[in-house]
Amino acid sequence: MSKARIRTYRQVWQQEHVIYQIERVRLPFPVSLRQAGVFAMTAIAMVIISRVPGIGRLSPVIRFLLVPGAITWFLTRQRLDGKPPLRWLVSWMAYVFSPKRLSRFQPLKRRAGRRQPKG
């Protein structure tokens, strides 16, 4: 039996929106809405943490352009274990805080007065 090919419109409807210019100022490279959002959130975070003594002494170009730009590049372009960094961090935190000993997908409870073997 031959494999049937199913065509979908997923790629048509899930196009990434890209900004090429702001008002009449043409950007040097296209920026997606996701990248713009991450950059804005990082810049806001830099404004909040700029009161920290060491960070407050950095020049505004470094604080508000280079650091948010580097963080935006890392969060939108890099992959860790095949996942975006934020999704990787969430799954790693879920692993760290999840119980390591399970029985029927339920955490094992410690009995009073008995030690569980290590391992």
N, C-alpha and C positions, 0 to 999 in steps of 0.2 A: 504494500500500500504506500502510495506517495504521501509525502508530508504536505499538508495544506498550509498555505501562507495566508495569514490573517493580517489584513491591512487595517491600521488604526489611524486616527487623527490626533493622537497624543502629542506628537511633536508639533503639529500645527497649532494646537490650542495652548501649549505650554512654552511658547516662545519667551525668551528672556527680554525684558524691556531694557533698552540701552539709551543713555543720554549722550548726545553728540555735542550739544552746545547749551549754554545757559544764557538766555536773552540773546545778545548778539556776540557773545564771546565764545569762540570755538574752542573746545577742549583739545588738548594735545593727543588724547587717546580716548576711545569710547569707554564710558563708565556704566556698569549695570546698576539697577536700583538697589540690589543687594549690597554691592560694594559701597554705594553712596550712604546707605543706612548704617553699615558697619563703621565707616569712616566717621559719620556724624556721632554715633554713640561713643566711639573711642575718643573723639575730640571733647565731647561733654565730660567723659570720665577724666580726661586730662585736666579740664578746668576744675573739676572737683578735687582731684588729688594734687593740684599745683600748690596747695598750701603746705605740703610736706617740704621741710627745709631743703633737701637736696634737689628735688624736682623743681622747686620754685626758682632756683638760680639758673636753670637752663634757658637758653634764648628762646623766644617765642616761635621761631622757625622750627627748632627741634621739637619743642613741646607740642605744637599744634599742626605741624605738617609731616615731619619725618617719622615721629613715633606712631601717630595714627595711620600714616601711610604704610609703614612696615607691618603693623598689626593687621590692617585690612588686607594686605597682600597675603600674609600668612593664613588668616582665617578664611579667605575666599579661594586661594589657589592651591595650597598644600593639602596633601592627604596623609593621614596616619592610619595604617592598617586598612587602607581602601575607604576610609570614611573622612568626612570633613572634620577638622579639629574640634569643633564644638560638640558634635555628635560623639566623637571618640571620648572626649572628656566626660560627657554624661554617662556613657556606657561604662567607663572605667570607674567612676564614682559609684555607680550602681553595683559593680562587682566588689569594690572595696567594702561597702557597707552592707552587703548581703551576707546571710549566714553561710558558712562554709560546709557545715554538716547538715545534710538533708535526709529525710526519710519520707518517701512518697511525696516529694516536693514540698514538705513542711519542715521547718527548722526543728532540729532535735533540742529537747529541753533538758537542762541539767537536773539531775535528781539531787536532793539534799543529802549530803554526807557521802556521796560517791564521786570519785574522780573519773573523768573520761580519759581513756588512753590518748596519748599524743600520736599524731601521725595522720 
